[in-house]
Amino acid sequence: METLLFLVTVFIALFALVNPIGALPVLIAVTEGYSSEDFDRVVKNATVTEALMLFGFMFIGIYIFQVLGINIDDFKVAGGVLLFKVAFDMLQGRTSTTKLTPVEKEETAERSSIGIAPIGTPLLAGPGSITTAIIYFNSYSTNLTDKVLVIVAVFLVIVVSYLMLHYSSILFKFLGNTGSLLISRIMGLLLAAIAVDFMVTGLAYVVARILG
């Protein structure tokens, strides 16, 4: 039961941060007039980029910390602050500025590889989702089973993201702007709770380290 709960927790956290539902309006807007082949290429590029960013940083992130002398508990506190910022933006019905800047929005239509940027990154695989993958894989996962569960959760998020992007026109017609915003706000509330957990547990270790 605990194993399933951990898997679901990681999946929900990453899914809320990747937020493919929130990416639907952007994808539809920037691919207007595209042929089905070009649209499929954009979706595949976005999904591959998302996978490379999440898995890449998840596996090598801890080694970057070691080189820079950063403790994972300190990173958990900083990550919690970042996630809370993203969650607050989602609760306000806005695309977080940590994921897509106004300049990137303006340049989107001029890019030939919009599947890679800005949709693949930073819209899907942004600082928040990358941070969460690193923390769960290197901090919350204390044994091999937990690490495998984190890998499975990331893989499931990527698969779901691909399916939602691939059928974006159908989903957006069903949800509309209002439905997309409502779901994003619900996920933002869940994400805010996860962000607080990151900060509290990280601060607990930091304080214990100082007092010890």
N, C-alpha and C positions, 0 to 999 in steps of 0.2 A: 504493500500500500504506500509506504514511504517512497519507494522507488518511482511509482507512478505519479505521486504528488510532485516529486522533484522534477520529473520530466515535464509535467503539465505547467509547473511554475516557470521553468526556463522557457518553454515554448511561448507561453502567454507574454512574458516579459519581452522576448525578442520580437514576437509578432506585433506587439504594440509599438515597438520602436521602429521596426521596418515599415510598418503601417502601409501595406500595399493598397488598402482601401483608400487612404488619403492620396495615394499616387495616381489613382484612376483618372481624376479630372485633368491632371497635368499630362498624363500619357495621351489621353484622347485629344486634348487641345493641340499638342505639338505634333501629333501624327495625322492630323486632319488632311485628307487628300492622298494619303499614302496608299500604295497598292498592298494587297494582302501579303505578298512576299516581303516587301519592305517593312511592314508592320511586324511580321513574325521575326524578322532579323533584329529589329529594335528590341523586342521582348526577350529574345535569346541573349543578345548582348547585355541587356540589363540584368538578367538572371545570372549569367556567368560572372559579370563584374561583382554582383552582390555576393556570390559564393566565394570568389577569390579574396575579396576584402574581409569577409567575416572569418573564413577558415584561416586565411593567411595571418591576420593579426591575432587570432585566437591561439594559434600554435606558436608564434614567435614573439608575441607581446611580452611574455614574462622574461624573455632573454633581453629584450630591449630595456626592461626595467632594471635588470641586473647590471647591465652596462652603465646605465645612467644613475644607478644607486637609489632607485625608487622602490619603496616598500609597497607591497600589494595592498596593505591596509590603508596607507595614505592615499593610494589610487582609488580605493573603494569610496573614501570620503569625497574626493574630487569627482568621481564618477557619479555619486549620488546627487551632488549639486547639479551636475550637467543634466542628469536624467530628470531632476525636478524642474529644470528650466524647460526641457522638451515637453514634459507633462503639462506644465502650466500653459504653454503655447497651444497644446492640443485641447485643453479645457476651454481655451478662449476661441477655439475654432480656427486657429491660424496654423500655417505650415511653419514649423520652427525655423528660426534664422540660423540654427546650427546645422540645418540640413540643406537649405536652399536660399541663397541670397538674392536680393532684387536684381543684381547685375547678372547672375546666372539665369534668372528667369527671362531677362531681356535678350540674352545671347542664345537661348535654347533653340529658337527657330532657325538660327544661322549655322547650327552645328550639324554635321553629317552623321556623327556617331552619338546621337542623343541617348541611345540605349546605354552607352558606357557612362557618359556624363551629360546632364546631371541626373538621369533617372537611376542608373545602376548605383552610382555614388555621386553626390551625397544623399539623394532623395531616399533610396532604399537602405543602402549600407552607409549610414552616416556615423558621426562621432558617438552618438548614443548607443546604437546597436553594436558597434565595434567594442565600445567600452564594456557593455554588458556581457558580451561573449567572452572577453578576456577575464572578467571578474568571476563569472560562473565556472569557467574552465580551470582557472588557476587558484581560486580561493574557496568557493563553495563546494567544489568537487574534490573530495579528500581521498578518493580511491579510484581504481581503474573503472569500476562500474559506473561511478558518477561521471567520469570523463566521457565514457561512451555515451551516456544518456545526454550529455550536453551536445555531443557531436550529432546524435540522432535528432535532437530538438532543432539544431541549426539547419540540418538537412530538411526536416519537415517544413520549417519556415520558408526555405528556399523553394521547395516544391509548391507549397501553397501560394507563394508570391508569383511563381510562374503561371500557375493556373488562373489566378485572379487577373494578372496582366493580360494573359492570352484571351480571356473572355471578358475583357474590360468593358467593351461596348454593351454587352448583355447585362453585366452587373450594374453599370452606371445607369442604364435605363430603368433597372429595377429599384436601385437605391436613390438615385438622384443626388443633387448637392446636399439636400437636407439629411437624407439617410447617411451619407458619407460623413457629414459633420457630426451627427449624433453618435455614430459608432466610434469615431475618432475621440470624441469627448469621453465616452465610457472607457475606452482604452487609456486615455490620459489620466483618469482617476485611478485606475489600477496601477499605472506606471508611477504615479506620485507615491503610492503606498510602497512600491518596490524601492523607489529612490530613498525614501525615509529609512527603510530597512538597511540599505547599503550604508547610509550615513551613520546610523546608530551603531551597527555592528563594527564598522570601520573605526569610529571614534572610541568604542569600547576597547579595542585592541591598542589604539594609539595611547589612550590614557593609561592603560595597564602597562604599556612599555615605558611610559614616562615615570610612573610611580614605582615601577619595578627596578 
